[in-house]
Structure formats: C-alpha cells, structure tokens
Amino acid sequence: MIKLSVIILSYNTKDITRDCLLSLSQSLDKASPLKSEIIVVDNASSDGSQEMITEFKKKHSSEHRDIFTIFNQNNEGFPKGNNAGLVNARGEYVLFLNSDVMIRDIDWSKLFAYLDEHTTVGALTVRVELPDGSIDPASHRGFPTVWNSFCYYSKLELLTRSVYGLNRIFGGYHLTEKDVRTIHEVDAISGAFFLARKKIVQDLYGFDESFFMYGEDIDLAYRMKDKGYSVIYHPKYTVTHLKYQSGLKKGKKNTEDKTKKYFYDAMRIFYRKHYEMKNPWIINQMVYFFINIKSRL
C-alpha cells in the first residue's frame, strides 16, 4: 500500500523545482521501504520545466517510489493544479509541497506514527523556515477574523507579540502567544507544506477552485476544523521555503500586479464564504472597503 502521495505544482521554476525534487527524493530514500509516489503537475511552464521533469522521472523512479507527471496546457492556478494531482493520488496521506520548498530533516516514519496515533488530526505542517532561518509566518496562522485582521494591519500584533497576555488578545492573526518550539494546534497552515489524510481532503473536494492562488490553504484548514478535525504545527522537523518563486517576482510589473490582484481577491472570497453571514451589514461594508483600499495602494 502506498503511504504517501506528494503533489508538487510547478510553474516556471525549473532549477528550483529540480532542487525541490532532489531534496524530497533523498529524504524519501532514507525512509525506505516507505512506499510513496511523487505527482508533479506543471502549469504550462515555458522555461524548460517540463523537459526537466520528464528527465527527472526517468532517473529517479524506483521500486519504492513512482513518479507521475501531469502537463497542463494553461496555468490553471494553485487549487486546480493541486486538485488534478489529488485525483490521481493513491496514498493514504497526501502532501501538498511547493516547488520552492527544500526538505531538510524529516523522519517520515515518526511523522506518520504521530498521525496514525492521533486520528483526529486532519492536517499537519512541520516548521517551515525562510532562508534566513525565521519561521514562515504563513505556516503558523490564526483565521483572519475581523478582529485578528484589524490587530495585524494596525500593528497591534507586532507591538504586543512579546508581551505575555496581550499577545493572546492581539496576536491571533499569527498566534503569537504560542511557543513555536512545541507541537500544538493552530487554525491554518501554508500550502507550502500541507500534509493531510487523503480521505479527508477528498471528502472536502480538495482546494476550493474559486481561489486562483492565496487563501485556498486557509480555506481548506477552515473546512477541516469545521468538520471537527485538528490542524497541527509539528516543529520537530524542518523545511526551507524560498518563497515568492512562482508568484511575486520583483521587477516584473505585470506579474506583481497579477499577484497582488489574486491576493486581495482571495481575501474577498474567504470573507464572503466564511464570515459575511456572521457579521452585520455595516461591518461587511467596512471590511470590503478596507480590502479595496489596500488593493489599490
């Protein structure tokens, strides 16, 4: 039986995707005889990624690990691309892994032992670090409620992040009162490293394809928790997230504009889907006004 299906979405990151695949393969080799598969979905890259992925598949498939490829004709976005991989996944667990994430020190057998023991865990992430060694804040999240969002954008979270008691009140956007050295439950984790039970993800129909990029990982975590499953941050193992390799690339105005649009569109979609019906009309109008203002800055 295949224990793990890893889904990697690729878009014009040929060299980085190769490094990601190499780090993943080396990590999985150490976990042999763990049965796994890697599903690489390319969103119509134009930088030679598809040829690289095809060559990698020839060299690195093994008796313990199959490698499959899906080459889309168009850039279909993050949720739809990953869902295409999910449809073809055969593992008990599925890992959505960004192409710009490098695996470092994961003991897969111990990680799966934790998940097998804690059956109410729907999804899990390890410590996702940025290249400077700091934690990627997107991987350790609270839900973007009106209060949490207000505290974050008003800088109240930043001002109180180290003040015991106050960080619990004002730090909900990134859960600043939590000790990031310990295993604990969080609201949401990043799609950069999103390890989940495949059956749960399938029952929830995968990522919501209303999103193009950004927000779909928070949405999936929200729906998991709504069904009674927990989402866990497990910092005993670490990966490095290079970040902004497939999305925002500085110096490319058109790409920056598109990425910014997707980011604020995701805010609107998430709020409309999960919070609009819970709040008074005037609050909703204020939220959309704020999003619109931020999107134009």
C-alpha positions as CSV (number, residue, x, y, z in Angstrom):
1,M,0.0,0.0,0.0
2,I,1.3,3.5,-0.9
3,K,1.6,5.5,2.3
4,L,2.4,8.9,0.9
5,S,1.5,10.9,-2.3
6,V,3.5,14.1,-2.7
7,I,1.9,16.6,-5.1
8,I,4.2,19.4,-6.4
9,L,2.8,22.1,-8.6
10,S,5.4,23.6,-11.0
11,Y,5.3,26.9,-12.8
12,N,8.4,28.4,-14.4
13,T,10.7,27.4,-11.6
14,K,12.8,24.8,-13.5
15,D,16.0,24.9,-11.4
16,I,14.3,25.4,-8.1
17,T,11.8,22.6,-8.8
18,R,14.7,20.3,-9.6
19,D,16.3,21.1,-6.3
20,C,13.0,20.5,-4.5
21,L,12.6,17.1,-6.2
22,L,16.1,16.1,-5.4
23,S,15.8,17.1,-1.7
24,L,12.5,15.2,-1.5
25,S,13.8,12.1,-3.2
26,Q,16.8,12.0,-1.0
27,S,14.6,12.4,2.1
28,L,12.3,9.6,1.0
29,D,15.2,7.3,0.1
30,K,16.2,7.5,3.8
31,A,12.7,6.4,4.7
32,S,12.9,3.2,2.5
33,P,11.0,0.9,2.4
34,L,8.3,3.6,2.7
35,K,6.1,3.3,-0.3
36,S,5.5,6.7,-1.9
37,E,4.7,8.5,-5.1
38,I,5.5,11.9,-6.4
39,I,3.0,13.6,-8.7
40,V,4.4,16.7,-10.5
41,V,1.8,18.9,-12.0
42,D,3.2,21.6,-14.4
43,N,1.0,24.6,-15.1
44,A,2.2,25.2,-18.7
45,S,5.7,26.4,-17.8
46,S,7.7,28.0,-20.7
47,D,11.2,27.7,-19.1
48,G,12.0,24.1,-19.9
49,S,10.5,22.8,-16.7
50,Q,8.5,20.0,-18.5
51,E,11.6,18.6,-20.1
52,M,13.5,18.7,-16.8
53,I,10.6,16.9,-15.0
54,T,10.5,14.2,-17.7
55,E,14.2,13.6,-17.4
56,F,14.0,13.6,-13.6
57,K,11.2,11.0,-13.8
58,K,13.4,8.7,-15.9
59,K,16.3,8.9,-13.5
60,H,14.7,8.8,-10.1
61,S,11.7,6.4,-10.2
62,S,12.3,3.3,-8.1
63,E,10.6,0.2,-6.7
64,H,9.6,2.2,-3.6
65,R,8.7,5.4,-5.4
66,D,6.7,6.1,-8.6
67,I,6.9,9.5,-10.3
68,F,4.0,10.7,-12.3
69,T,3.6,13.9,-14.4
70,I,0.7,16.0,-15.5
71,F,1.4,18.7,-18.0
72,N,-1.4,21.3,-18.2
73,Q,-2.0,23.3,-21.4
74,N,-2.7,26.5,-19.4
75,N,-1.8,28.0,-16.0
76,E,-4.8,26.8,-14.1
77,G,-3.8,28.2,-10.7
78,F,-2.8,26.7,-7.4
79,P,-6.0,25.0,-6.3
80,K,-7.0,23.5,-9.7
81,G,-3.5,22.3,-10.4
82,N,-3.1,20.6,-7.0
83,N,-6.6,19.1,-7.3
84,A,-5.5,17.5,-10.6
85,G,-2.8,15.8,-8.6
86,L,-5.2,14.8,-5.8
87,V,-7.5,13.0,-8.3
88,N,-4.6,10.8,-9.2
89,A,-3.1,10.2,-5.7
90,R,-3.1,6.7,-4.4
91,G,-1.5,7.3,-1.0
92,E,-3.1,7.1,2.5
93,Y,-1.6,10.6,3.1
94,V,-1.1,13.4,0.7
95,L,1.5,16.1,0.9
96,F,1.0,19.4,-1.0
97,L,4.5,20.7,-1.4
98,N,5.5,23.9,-3.0
99,S,8.1,23.6,-5.7
100,D,10.3,26.2,-3.8
101,V,10.4,24.1,-0.6
102,M,13.6,22.2,0.3
103,I,13.2,19.2,2.6
104,R,15.8,19.1,5.3
105,D,15.5,16.8,8.3
106,I,12.2,14.9,8.2
107,D,11.9,11.4,9.8
108,W,8.9,10.2,7.8
109,S,8.3,7.1,9.9
110,K,8.0,9.1,13.1
111,L,5.8,11.7,11.5
112,F,3.4,9.1,10.2
113,A,3.5,7.3,13.6
114,Y,2.3,10.6,15.1
115,L,-0.5,10.9,12.6
116,D,-1.5,7.2,12.9
117,E,-1.8,7.7,16.7
118,H,-3.7,11.0,16.6
119,T,-6.6,10.0,14.4
120,T,-8.5,13.3,14.7
121,V,-5.6,15.3,13.1
122,G,-6.8,16.3,9.6
123,A,-3.6,18.1,8.5
124,L,-0.1,18.8,9.7
125,T,2.8,21.0,8.9
126,V,6.4,20.9,10.1
127,R,8.5,24.0,10.9
128,V,8.6,26.0,7.6
129,E,11.6,28.3,7.6
130,L,12.5,31.2,5.4
131,P,16.1,31.2,4.1
132,D,17.2,33.5,7.0
133,G,16.1,30.8,9.5
134,S,13.0,32.6,10.7
135,I,9.6,30.9,10.7
136,D,7.5,31.5,7.6
137,P,4.5,33.3,9.3
138,A,2.1,31.9,6.7
139,S,2.7,28.4,8.1
140,H,1.6,29.2,11.6
141,R,-1.7,31.1,11.3
142,G,-4.9,32.1,13.0
143,F,-8.0,32.6,11.0
144,P,-8.4,36.1,9.5
145,T,-11.4,37.2,11.6
146,V,-12.3,40.8,11.6
147,W,-10.5,41.3,15.0
148,N,-7.4,39.3,14.1
149,S,-7.1,41.1,10.8
150,F,-7.5,44.5,12.4
151,C,-4.9,43.8,15.0
152,Y,-2.4,42.6,12.3
153,Y,-2.9,45.5,9.9
154,S,-3.0,48.1,12.7
155,K,0.4,46.7,14.0
156,L,-1.1,45.9,17.4
157,E,0.0,42.3,16.9
158,L,3.6,43.4,16.2
159,L,3.7,45.7,19.2
160,T,2.4,43.1,21.6
161,R,3.9,39.9,20.2
162,S,6.4,39.6,23.1
163,V,4.1,40.8,25.9
164,Y,2.6,37.9,27.8
165,G,-1.2,38.1,28.0
166,L,-1.5,40.9,25.4
167,N,-0.2,38.6,22.6
168,R,-3.1,36.3,23.3
169,I,-5.5,39.2,22.8
170,F,-3.9,41.0,19.9
171,G,-1.8,38.3,18.3
172,G,-4.5,36.0,16.9
173,Y,-3.5,36.5,13.2
174,H,-0.2,34.6,13.6
175,L,-0.9,33.1,17.1
176,T,1.9,34.9,18.6
177,E,1.2,33.6,22.1
178,K,2.1,30.1,21.0
179,D,5.6,28.6,21.6
180,V,6.8,27.7,18.1
181,R,9.3,25.2,19.6
182,T,6.4,22.9,20.7
183,I,3.9,20.8,18.9
184,H,0.4,22.4,19.1
185,E,-2.8,23.0,17.3
186,V,-3.2,26.0,15.0
187,D,-6.0,27.4,12.9
188,A,-4.3,27.2,9.5
189,I,-1.1,26.2,7.8
190,S,0.5,27.1,4.5
191,G,0.1,25.2,1.3
192,A,3.9,25.2,1.0
193,F,3.9,22.1,3.2
194,F,0.4,20.8,3.8
195,L,0.3,17.1,4.9
196,A,-3.2,15.6,5.2
197,R,-5.2,12.5,5.3
198,K,-6.2,12.0,1.7
199,K,-9.7,10.7,2.5
200,I,-10.5,13.9,4.4
201,V,-9.2,16.1,1.6
202,Q,-11.2,14.1,-0.9
203,D,-14.3,14.3,1.2
204,L,-13.9,18.1,1.2
205,Y,-13.4,18.1,-2.6
206,G,-9.9,19.3,-2.3
207,F,-8.9,23.0,-2.6
208,D,-11.7,25.4,-3.5
209,E,-11.1,26.4,-7.1
210,S,-12.8,29.8,-6.6
211,F,-9.3,30.9,-5.5
212,F,-6.5,31.2,-8.0
213,M,-3.6,31.5,-5.6
214,Y,-3.5,32.5,-2.0
215,G,-6.2,31.7,0.6
216,E,-7.1,28.2,-0.6
217,D,-4.9,26.6,2.1
218,I,-6.6,28.6,4.9
219,D,-10.0,27.8,3.4
220,L,-9.2,24.0,3.4
221,A,-8.0,24.2,7.0
222,Y,-11.1,26.1,8.0
223,R,-13.3,23.4,6.4
224,M,-11.4,20.7,8.1
225,K,-11.8,22.2,11.5
226,D,-15.5,22.8,10.8
227,K,-15.8,19.1,10.4
228,G,-14.1,18.5,13.8
229,Y,-10.6,17.7,12.7
230,S,-7.5,19.5,14.2
231,V,-4.6,21.1,12.3
232,I,-1.2,20.6,13.9
233,Y,2.1,22.5,13.8
234,H,4.9,20.0,14.4
235,P,8.3,21.8,14.7
236,K,10.5,18.8,15.3
237,Y,11.2,18.6,11.6
238,T,12.1,21.5,9.3
239,V,11.9,22.5,5.6
240,T,13.1,25.7,3.9
241,H,10.7,27.8,1.9
242,L,12.5,30.0,-0.6
243,K,9.2,31.8,-1.2
244,Y,7.9,34.1,-4.0
245,Q,9.5,32.0,-6.7
246,S,6.3,31.0,-8.6
247,G,4.3,34.1,-7.7
248,L,5.6,37.5,-6.9
249,K,8.9,38.2,-8.7
250,K,10.3,41.7,-8.1
251,G,11.0,43.8,-11.2
252,K,8.2,42.2,-13.3
253,K,5.4,44.8,-13.1
254,N,2.8,42.7,-14.8
255,T,3.5,39.7,-12.6
256,E,3.4,41.9,-9.5
257,D,0.0,43.4,-10.5
258,K,-1.5,39.9,-11.1
259,T,-0.2,38.5,-7.9
260,K,-1.5,41.5,-5.9
261,K,-4.9,41.0,-7.5
262,Y,-5.0,37.3,-6.6
263,F,-4.0,38.1,-3.1
264,Y,-6.9,40.6,-2.5
265,D,-9.3,38.6,-4.5
266,A,-8.6,35.7,-2.0
267,M,-9.4,38.0,0.9
268,R,-12.8,38.8,-0.6
269,I,-13.6,35.2,-1.4
270,F,-12.6,33.9,2.0
271,Y,-14.5,36.6,3.9
272,R,-17.6,36.3,1.7
273,K,-17.6,32.5,2.1
274,H,-17.0,32.2,5.9
275,Y,-17.7,35.5,7.7
276,E,-20.1,37.7,5.7
277,M,-23.2,35.9,7.0
278,K,-21.9,36.1,10.6
279,N,-21.4,39.9,10.7
280,P,-23.7,42.9,10.5
281,W,-24.1,44.7,7.1
282,I,-22.1,47.7,8.3
283,I,-19.1,45.5,9.3
284,N,-19.2,43.8,6.0
285,Q,-19.1,47.1,4.1
286,M,-16.2,48.3,6.2
287,V,-14.2,45.1,5.5
288,Y,-14.7,45.2,1.8
289,F,-13.9,48.9,1.8
290,F,-10.6,48.2,3.6
291,I,-9.7,45.4,1.2
292,N,-10.4,47.6,-1.8
293,I,-8.3,50.4,-0.4
294,K,-5.4,48.1,0.4
295,S,-5.6,46.6,-3.1
296,R,-5.1,50.0,-4.7
297,L,-2.1,51.0,-2.6
